[in-house]
């Protein structure tokens, strides 16, 4: 089975893909997206998380949220393994465009090309964008 295809064989649940495309500290969309991912994970349904565009900044190490008096998203993202959220993807062109590399990121991710992202989206029943 491809890593881009969620494993629905154990049960008859639908898979959800969360696309996080918002900058980490402008507005509340990034926080709402991460909280939605964490909430969905407790239902033990197959889910994936894709960071694209400005959303890749959410994954950057050494965020300074305290200086702008915002909740630190890095702490929430670092809890993904505790919630068994392992299917984390990032758009490789977004990383390149922001001059980021995988060692700059908080979590281990799989990088995807445009074709890989299209396959990922097609293989999930529900897609939510934040």
C-alpha positions in Angstrom: 0.0 0.0 0.0 1.3 3.5 -0.9 2.1 5.8 2.1 -0.2 8.3 0.4 -3.2 6.0 0.8 -4.7 5.9 4.3 -5.2 2.4 5.8 -9.0 2.0 6.2 -8.8 -1.8 6.3 -9.2 -2.1 10.1 -12.5 -0.3 10.2 -15.0 1.3 7.9 -14.2 4.9 8.9 -13.5 7.7 6.5 -10.1 9.3 6.1 -9.5 13.0 6.6 -6.7 15.1 5.2 -6.0 18.5 6.9 -4.3 21.0 4.7 -2.6 23.7 6.8 -1.7 26.7 4.7 -1.8 29.6 7.1 1.1 31.5 8.6 1.6 30.5 12.2 0.8 33.8 14.0 -1.3 36.0 11.7 -4.9 35.4 12.8 -6.2 32.2 14.3 -6.5 29.8 11.4 -3.2 28.0 12.0 -4.1 27.3 15.7 -7.6 26.3 14.7 -6.2 23.9 12.1 -3.8 22.2 14.5 -6.5 21.9 17.2 -8.8 20.3 14.6 -6.1 17.8 13.8 -5.6 16.9 17.4 -9.3 16.6 18.0 -9.8 14.3 15.0 -7.0 12.1 16.1 -8.8 11.0 19.3 -11.5 9.3 17.1 -8.8 7.0 15.8 -9.8 7.6 12.2 -7.1 7.6 9.4 -5.8 11.2 9.0 -3.1 13.0 7.2 -1.7 16.5 7.6 -0.3 18.5 4.6 1.5 21.8 5.1 1.6 24.0 2.0 2.4 27.6 1.1 2.9 29.8 4.2 1.7 26.9 6.3 5.3 25.4 6.2 6.3 28.2 8.6 4.2 26.4 11.3 6.8 23.6 11.2 9.9 25.8 11.7 12.0 25.1 14.7 12.8 27.9 17.3 9.5 29.8 17.0 9.3 32.9 19.2 5.6 33.0 20.0 6.1 34.3 23.5 7.5 37.6 22.2 4.3 38.3 20.4 2.1 36.9 23.2 0.6 34.1 21.2 0.2 30.4 22.0 3.2 28.5 20.8 2.2 26.3 17.9 5.5 24.4 18.1 4.5 22.9 21.4 1.2 21.7 19.9 2.9 20.3 16.8 5.5 18.5 18.9 2.6 16.6 20.5 1.6 15.0 17.2 3.5 11.8 18.0 1.7 11.5 21.3 -1.6 11.5 19.4 -0.2 8.9 16.9 -0.3 11.5 14.1 2.4 10.2 11.8 1.2 11.0 8.3 2.7 14.5 8.0 3.5 15.8 4.6 4.9 19.0 3.2 4.9 20.6 -0.2 8.5 20.4 -1.5 8.1 23.6 -3.6 6.8 25.5 -0.6 9.9 24.4 1.5 12.2 25.4 -1.3 10.4 28.7 -1.8 10.8 29.6 1.9 14.5 28.4 1.8 13.7 25.7 4.4 15.1 22.2 4.7 13.8 19.1 6.5 16.4 19.7 9.3 14.8 23.1 10.0 11.5 21.5 10.9 10.0 20.4 14.2 8.6 17.1 12.9 9.7 14.4 10.5 7.8 14.9 7.3 7.4 13.4 3.9 8.0 15.9 1.1 5.6 15.7 -1.8 5.7 17.0 -5.4 2.6 18.5 -7.0 1.7 15.1 -8.3 2.1 13.5 -4.9 -0.1 16.1 -3.3 -2.8 15.4 -5.9 -2.6 11.7 -5.1 -2.8 12.4 -1.4 -5.9 14.6 -1.8 -7.6 12.1 -4.1 -7.0 9.2 -1.6 -8.8 10.9 1.3 -12.5 11.0 1.8 -12.6 14.4 3.4 -10.3 17.4 3.0 -10.3 20.3 5.4 -8.2 23.4 4.8 -7.1 25.9 7.4 
